[in-house]
């Protein structure tokens, strides 16, 4: 481990942060001192996860949030998680294209990361990259995920606050009820609110919130209309996020950080188990296919290797 790199990272050097992220994403041991340094000052940044259906305008909204936060003189880091190809394993990493106007701003750091096929949209090392960003001294860290589905709700375990982005078109309101993703939202943005049906979508979302069990202590996610392409409504999203932070308090934030730590450790365990399964003798799988061994016994053999 290069002591100079560690010193530069602690000083907030964005080039050192970029190098640290590369080491962490590759799973190299040299990243561990940097990760320990990142956790020396946890909880300073406001960590927000942005998720929603494909085509809802998450990247455009993230770009608008950056602009609003910079207007408030906040330093912003963005982690854009792009879907990986199931065939090549590659990813386009195109979200950075939508944020090019900030590339010369020293107060903005944008990094794309492939999902590597993770079911919830987050790979095992995404959490480490997020920790490095949080420890680099930014005021806000925004993580934008791949399009959400019924099981892709890991974002709620990864961040302090979850921003759910929906649109009036395509029945997003109904889909949100079906998928159960309403439960993970701390703030809801009805984006492209200049389209027909925006008022109806807001009413449906409010009605859905009223159907769930709640009392005077329950946080009901504020619903805000936005037109991200024009930067409209982003100030209200930021204010709603800060209100949620105040509602959580230090105890609530600590509970969410513990949940994040659990998710990170569990993700690494799963990654290592899957790696061993991939490296296992193909004969093991052939024996299961021939009926000589049941799948449960094969799994036991793999686990006994740990």
Phi, psi and omega in degrees: 000128180283117181296327179295320178297317179297317179296317180293322178297314180298333180276357178087020178290120184290332176293321177294323177298316180300318179293319179298320179296319178300318179295318182292318181296329179279353180072027183277148181296334180298343180282341188297315177299325178292321178293322176295320178296323180298327184270005176288338180224064181284160172082000181285317183278153170273112185258116185240131174260130179249120181221169181160180184288152177302137179084005181280352178093030183299315182293318178295321178293320178299318178300318179292325177295320177302312182300317180293318180293323177294326176296334176268010177063039176256140175276136189232133171244140181234130174246109182259115181265118182255148179292141177269149175291133178290348182261305183267340184081358181276168179220148182288327181055045187274352182298333181294334180299321182287348183247018185297335182294345181260004190295333181266004182269117180294344181269006181231133177231124181237130178224134175262151183215137179281144180287341180056031175077010180298135185302318181274008179088354183238125178281172184298330185263359179300320182295326178291320177297319178299318179296320179297320178295317182296323182279356183273003174094013178284152178281322179231140172236122182248126176247119178256126184260173172294169181304137186280148175226190187290337180248358186267069183238021179299335183304328181294331179272349187262341188230166177287324184223142180244123177255116180263124182254123178233166178229158178294328184279153172080012177065034182301325181299313180295317180298325179297321179294315184296319185281343182078009183283351174301329184291338182267350187279130171262330175219141180241130175251122170267094185277165184057042186289357175276356178276155176299144177096359182297316180298320180296318180298317178298317179298317180298318180295317179296320179296320179296320178297323181290338181284333182284159177294128179201159175220195184291346180263357183280135174276117174260120186304123175297139180252121184236135175279136177223153168232088190299325182297338178248004179073019183273133175088353182293328178298323180289327177294317180295316179298320180294323178295317179293326176296319178295322178297318177295321180295321179295317184070178182297321181295317179293321178294320179296321178297322179289325178292324176294322177296322178295317179297320178298316180297319181296312180297315181297322179296320179292321177298314180298319180298318182289323177294318179293324178298318179294322179296322178292327183275353183295158180301134178295340178297328179299314180290325179295321179296322177295318181296326181278354181084009179280342182213137178275159185298324179298316179294322178296318178296320177300320180296319178296317182290330180292343178286349179265000000 
